[in-house]
Amino acid sequence: MCLEGFQAGLSWLIVLRRRDHLRTVFSGFTPEVVAAMTDVDVERIVADPGVIRHRGKIASVINNARRAVELRDEFGRLGAFFERFACDRPRPLSSRDVPTATDESRAMSRELRARGWSFVGPTTMYALSQAYGLVDDHLGGCWVDDTPATAPRS
């Protein structure tokens, strides 16, 4: 989710090129460690040329780590919260049919924002849903799918 937030407004290539360094400065994205970071840590990270130096996104990672710990404590594990927003819909017939957001990603975004999360808009939450496997919008014939491109989808 941290990388999804950093990607907002940028190309994935930029984020992927800095992923390893982001992982290092954010202690492997371990929620408890990141949640304990302070304003001093934000300043240190903002000054690091190896990261995406967007103060708001950096502060968001720390804020969201704190909120993640709260969610985990409430739901027992983070996945239990996110899995409530699984989207069982027909697979798209073409790339034009792949949405940028769904009712589920909008609901997830609303609930996370109400809980104090940031950089969790509906499009970002749809991308997270794709990455987490909450929605399967792979086209037939895709390298991860064994359904022929011409086969009907359900």
Residue, then its C-alpha position, 0 to 999 in steps of 0.5 A: m500500500c505504501l508504494e501505491g501511495f507513492q505512485a499517485g501522480l507518478s509512473w510505476l517505473i519511478v516508484l519501482r526504481r526507488r522501491d528497494h531504497l524506500r524499503t530500506v528507509f521505511s525499515g522493510f515497511t514493518p508497521e510497528v517500526v514505521a508507526a514509531m517514526t517521528d518528525v525527525d525521521v520525516e525530515r531525514i527521509v525528505a532529505d534523502p535523494g534516493v527516495i521520492r521526496h514528497r513530504g506528504k507521501i512520506a508523512s502518509v506512510i507513517n500515518n498509515a502505518r499507525r492506522a494499520v496497527e489499529l486495523r490489525d488490532e481491531f480485525g486480528r490481521l490486516g487482510a481481514f479488513f481488506e478482504r471485506f472489499a473483494c469484488d466478484r464481477p465478470r472478467p473484462l473482455s478487453s482492456r477498455d473494460v477494466p475500470t479504474a475504480t469500483d463500488e468496492s474500491r470507493a467503499m474501501s477508500r471512504e472507510l479508510r479515510a474515515r479511519g484517518w488514512s491518507f493517499v487512499g483514493p478509490t483508484t489507488m484502492y482499486a490498484l491495491s485490490q488488483a495487487y492483493g487479488l481482491v479482484d480478478d480483471h485479467l483478460g483471457g489469454c493473459w500470461v497469468d490466465d489459462t483461459p483463451a482470449t476468445a473464451p467466454r468469461s464468467 
